[in-house]
Amino acid sequence: MLTNHLDFRLEPKVRELYEEHKKRAEKIDWGYHEFLPWDKAQDFRRVPWEESQVTLPGSVITAVETALLTEVNLPWFTSYLDQTFKGSLTVIKDFVHTWTAEEDQHSNLLETYLLITRNVNPDRLHQLHKQTVENGWNPDFHTPFETMVYTSLQELATMVFYNNVAKVAGPHDRDLSSLLRRLAKDETLHYAFYRDVIKYHLQLEPNYCYYLGNVIMNFKMPGAIMPDFEDRMSIIAKEANYGPLEYFDQVLDVIVDYWEIEKLRPIAPEAEKARLDILKYHARLKRVRDRFYKTK
């Protein structure tokens, strides 16, 4: 039997994951004010912004701004998760509340950093922020299991993005590198929860592969709604350490291995076909990756 609902038999196990998440998060609890270079702050009314005040490479600014414009959509993400898990496992709804509280300061940290360091035109940033939130976010997946698969990939991709950009930013601004790594720690904990919920479901019922494939092969980041998203990602891929190659090596390859998709044996023919399709998709992207490195 194929189902895209979360299995209520797993609620005690998922509750354990949630309690463990809260313990780990409590140990690294933080406030975004701790990571900002307040000594650099100036009144924009007294000292107007000028291009000459920018200190970071354009690619790093684009990466941080893109992260910010993804994070500001938290109200839409939360609404989406709340609606998706209505009537599902109670512990998942509890986790979404915790997740929202932990994600809430991410956009504040990124935006305040950009303003304090004067690496963006504040009026332009305000307009981009407003436009992005007004655009809303309409996800492609609306069922509990598919949504958990999506959030697993999205949180892992975000974690990798922050860590990779931090490496590029470090030589230019240690404060920026530190705050990006701090954000990555949150995403790591969130990813671990979603990832393990899916793993338990696949172990209990391999036929969930049927819904796994749809998300993996059609995944795209929620930030795609922001202005000039494709141009932004092209710049970031070339100059800020996160693009299709990094996505394959550090996201897709990691999750396919962790969920042991190659070892799963679903009974339903549709589920087995989806499993094989995932492996073919993974193998195709691996060939592309390998060809790129050979010609580099």
C-alpha positions as CSV (number, residue, x, y, z in Angstrom):
1,M,0.0,0.0,0.0
2,L,1.4,3.4,-1.0
3,T,0.9,6.3,1.3
4,N,2.4,9.8,1.6
5,H,1.2,10.3,5.1
6,L,3.7,10.0,8.0
7,D,3.3,6.7,9.9
8,F,1.7,7.1,13.4
9,R,3.6,4.0,14.6
10,L,6.8,6.1,14.5
11,E,5.5,8.9,16.7
12,P,7.4,7.7,19.8
13,K,10.6,7.4,17.8
14,V,10.2,10.8,16.3
15,R,9.4,12.2,19.7
16,E,12.9,10.9,20.8
17,L,14.4,12.8,17.9
18,Y,12.6,16.0,18.8
19,E,13.7,15.8,22.5
20,E,17.3,15.1,21.4
21,H,17.1,18.1,19.1
22,K,16.0,20.4,21.9
23,K,18.9,19.2,24.1
24,R,21.4,19.8,21.4
25,A,19.9,23.2,20.5
26,E,19.9,24.3,24.1
27,K,23.6,23.7,24.4
28,I,24.3,26.0,21.5
29,D,21.6,28.6,22.1
30,W,22.5,32.0,20.8
31,G,21.3,35.6,20.1
32,Y,22.1,37.3,16.8
33,H,23.4,40.4,18.6
34,E,26.4,38.3,19.7
35,F,27.7,38.0,16.1
36,L,27.5,41.5,14.9
37,P,30.3,44.0,14.6
38,W,28.4,46.8,16.4
39,D,31.5,49.0,16.5
40,K,31.2,49.6,12.7
41,A,27.6,50.9,12.9
42,Q,26.9,54.4,11.8
43,D,23.7,56.5,11.4
44,F,22.6,56.5,7.8
45,R,21.0,59.9,8.3
46,R,24.2,61.4,9.5
47,V,26.6,59.4,7.2
48,P,24.7,58.5,4.0
49,W,25.6,55.3,2.2
50,E,28.1,55.4,-0.7
51,E,29.5,52.8,-3.0
52,S,33.0,53.5,-1.7
53,Q,32.0,52.1,1.8
54,V,31.7,48.5,0.4
55,T,34.5,46.3,1.7
56,L,33.5,42.8,0.4
57,P,33.8,41.2,-3.0
58,G,30.6,41.4,-5.1
59,S,30.3,37.6,-5.2
60,V,30.3,37.3,-1.4
61,I,27.8,40.2,-1.1
62,T,25.5,38.4,-3.6
63,A,25.8,35.1,-1.6
64,V,24.9,36.8,1.7
65,E,22.1,38.8,0.1
66,T,20.7,35.7,-1.6
67,A,20.7,33.9,1.8
68,L,18.9,36.8,3.4
69,L,16.2,36.9,0.7
70,T,15.6,33.2,1.3
71,E,15.5,33.5,5.1
72,V,13.0,36.4,5.0
73,N,10.3,34.1,3.7
74,L,10.1,32.3,7.1
75,P,6.4,33.4,7.5
76,W,5.5,31.6,4.2
77,F,7.6,28.5,5.1
78,T,6.0,28.2,8.5
79,S,2.5,28.6,7.0
80,Y,3.3,26.0,4.5
81,L,4.5,23.5,7.1
82,D,1.6,24.2,9.4
83,Q,-0.9,23.5,6.7
84,T,0.9,20.4,5.4
85,F,1.2,18.7,8.8
86,K,-2.4,19.5,10.0
87,G,-3.8,16.2,11.1
88,S,-0.4,14.5,11.0
89,L,2.0,13.5,13.8
90,T,1.7,15.9,16.8
91,V,5.4,15.9,17.4
92,I,6.1,17.2,13.9
93,K,3.9,20.2,14.5
94,D,5.7,20.7,17.8
95,F,9.0,20.6,15.9
96,V,7.8,23.1,13.4
97,H,7.1,25.6,16.2
98,T,10.6,25.0,17.6
99,W,12.2,25.3,14.1
100,T,10.4,28.6,13.5
101,A,11.7,30.1,16.7
102,E,15.3,29.0,15.9
103,E,15.1,30.2,12.3
104,D,13.5,33.5,13.2
105,Q,16.7,35.4,13.9
106,H,18.6,34.2,10.8
107,S,17.3,36.9,8.5
108,N,17.8,39.5,11.3
109,L,21.4,38.5,11.6
110,L,22.1,38.6,7.9
111,E,20.3,41.9,7.2
112,T,21.7,43.7,10.2
113,Y,25.2,42.6,9.2
114,L,24.9,43.9,5.7
115,L,23.6,47.3,7.0
116,I,26.1,47.7,9.8
117,T,29.0,46.9,7.4
118,R,27.5,49.1,4.7
119,N,28.1,46.4,2.0
120,V,24.7,47.1,0.4
121,N,22.7,50.1,-0.5
122,P,20.1,50.1,2.3
123,D,17.3,51.5,0.2
124,R,17.9,48.8,-2.5
125,L,18.0,46.1,0.1
126,H,14.8,47.3,1.7
127,Q,13.0,47.1,-1.7
128,L,14.4,43.6,-2.4
129,H,13.3,42.4,1.0
130,K,9.8,43.8,0.6
131,Q,9.4,42.5,-3.0
132,T,10.6,39.0,-2.0
133,V,8.2,38.7,0.9
134,E,5.3,40.1,-1.2
135,N,6.0,37.5,-3.9
136,G,5.2,34.7,-1.4
137,W,6.3,31.2,-1.8
138,N,4.3,28.4,-3.5
139,P,6.0,25.0,-2.9
140,D,5.6,22.1,-5.3
141,F,5.0,19.5,-2.6
142,H,1.9,19.4,-0.4
143,T,1.9,16.0,1.4
144,P,3.5,15.2,4.7
145,F,6.1,12.7,3.5
146,E,7.2,14.6,0.4
147,T,7.5,17.8,2.5
148,M,9.8,16.0,5.0
149,V,11.9,14.8,2.1
150,Y,12.0,18.4,0.7
151,T,13.0,20.0,4.1
152,S,15.7,17.4,4.5
153,L,17.3,18.4,1.2
154,Q,16.7,22.1,1.7
155,E,18.2,22.2,5.2
156,L,21.3,20.2,4.1
157,A,21.7,22.5,1.0
158,T,21.4,25.6,3.2
159,M,24.0,24.2,5.7
160,V,26.4,23.4,2.9
161,F,25.8,26.9,1.4
162,Y,26.6,28.7,4.6
163,N,29.7,26.7,5.4
164,N,31.0,27.0,1.8
165,V,30.5,30.7,1.6
166,A,32.1,31.1,5.0
167,K,35.3,29.7,3.6
168,V,35.3,32.3,0.8
169,A,34.3,35.1,3.1
170,G,36.9,34.4,5.8
171,P,39.9,36.1,4.3
172,H,37.8,39.3,3.8
173,D,35.8,39.4,7.1
174,R,36.2,37.0,10.0
175,D,33.0,38.3,11.6
176,L,31.0,37.3,8.5
177,S,32.6,33.9,8.3
178,S,31.8,33.3,12.0
179,L,28.1,34.3,11.7
180,L,27.7,32.1,8.6
181,R,29.1,29.1,10.4
182,R,26.8,29.9,13.3
183,L,23.8,29.8,11.0
184,A,25.1,26.5,9.5
185,K,25.0,24.9,13.0
186,D,21.3,25.6,13.2
187,E,20.7,24.1,9.8
188,T,22.7,21.1,10.7
189,L,20.4,20.3,13.6
190,H,17.3,20.9,11.5
191,Y,18.6,18.7,8.7
192,A,19.4,15.9,11.2
193,F,15.8,15.8,12.5
194,Y,14.1,15.8,9.1
195,R,16.7,13.4,7.6
196,D,16.2,10.8,10.4
197,V,12.4,11.0,10.3
198,I,12.6,10.0,6.6
199,K,15.1,7.3,7.3
200,Y,12.9,5.7,9.9
201,H,10.0,5.7,7.5
202,L,12.0,4.1,4.7
203,Q,13.2,1.4,7.1
204,L,9.6,0.7,8.2
205,E,8.1,0.9,4.8
206,P,10.4,0.9,1.7
207,N,7.4,1.7,-0.5
208,Y,7.9,5.3,0.6
209,C,10.4,5.4,-2.2
210,Y,7.5,6.2,-4.6
211,Y,7.2,9.7,-3.1
212,L,11.0,10.1,-2.4
213,G,11.8,10.1,-6.1
214,N,9.4,12.9,-7.0
215,V,11.1,15.3,-4.6
216,I,14.7,14.3,-5.2
217,M,14.4,14.7,-9.0
218,N,12.5,17.9,-8.9
219,F,14.2,19.7,-6.0
220,K,14.8,23.4,-6.2
221,M,15.6,25.9,-3.4
222,P,12.8,28.1,-2.1
223,G,14.8,31.2,-2.9
224,A,14.0,30.7,-6.6
225,I,11.2,33.3,-6.2
226,M,13.6,36.2,-5.5
227,P,14.6,38.7,-8.3
228,D,17.4,37.6,-10.6
229,F,17.8,34.2,-8.8
230,E,19.4,32.4,-11.7
231,D,22.0,35.2,-12.2
232,R,22.7,35.2,-8.5
233,M,23.3,31.4,-8.4
234,S,25.6,31.6,-11.5
235,I,27.8,34.2,-9.7
236,I,27.8,32.1,-6.5
237,A,28.7,28.9,-8.3
238,K,31.6,30.6,-10.1
239,E,32.9,32.7,-7.2
240,A,31.4,31.9,-3.9
241,N,31.9,28.1,-3.6
242,Y,28.3,26.7,-4.1
243,G,26.9,25.5,-7.3
244,P,25.8,22.3,-9.1
245,L,29.0,20.4,-8.3
246,E,28.8,21.2,-4.6
247,Y,25.1,20.3,-4.6
248,F,25.9,16.9,-6.0
249,D,28.9,16.2,-3.8
250,Q,27.7,17.6,-0.6
251,V,23.9,17.3,-0.7
252,L,22.5,14.8,-3.2
253,D,25.3,12.2,-2.9
254,V,25.2,12.5,0.9
255,I,21.4,12.0,1.2
256,V,21.2,9.1,-1.2
257,D,23.9,7.4,0.7
258,Y,22.4,8.2,4.2
259,W,19.0,6.9,3.2
260,E,20.6,3.8,1.7
261,I,18.4,4.0,-1.3
262,E,20.5,1.4,-3.1
263,K,19.8,-1.2,-0.4
264,L,16.0,-0.5,-0.1
265,R,13.7,-3.2,-1.5
266,P,10.2,-1.9,-1.9
267,I,7.5,-4.4,-2.9
268,A,5.2,-2.1,-4.9
269,P,6.3,-1.9,-8.5
270,E,5.8,1.9,-8.7
271,A,8.0,2.3,-5.6
272,E,10.8,0.1,-7.0
273,K,10.6,2.1,-10.3
274,A,11.0,5.3,-8.4
275,R,14.0,3.9,-6.5
276,L,15.7,2.9,-9.7
277,D,14.9,6.3,-11.2
278,I,16.6,8.0,-8.3
279,L,19.7,5.8,-8.8
280,K,19.8,6.5,-12.5
281,Y,19.4,10.2,-11.8
282,H,22.2,10.1,-9.3
283,A,24.4,8.2,-11.6
284,R,23.8,10.6,-14.5
285,L,24.7,13.6,-12.4
286,K,27.8,11.8,-11.1
287,R,29.0,11.2,-14.7
288,V,28.5,14.9,-15.4
289,R,30.5,15.8,-12.2
290,D,33.3,13.3,-13.2
291,R,33.5,14.7,-16.7
292,F,33.8,18.2,-15.4
293,Y,36.7,17.3,-13.1
294,K,38.5,15.4,-15.9
295,T,38.4,18.4,-18.2
296,K,39.2,21.0,-15.5
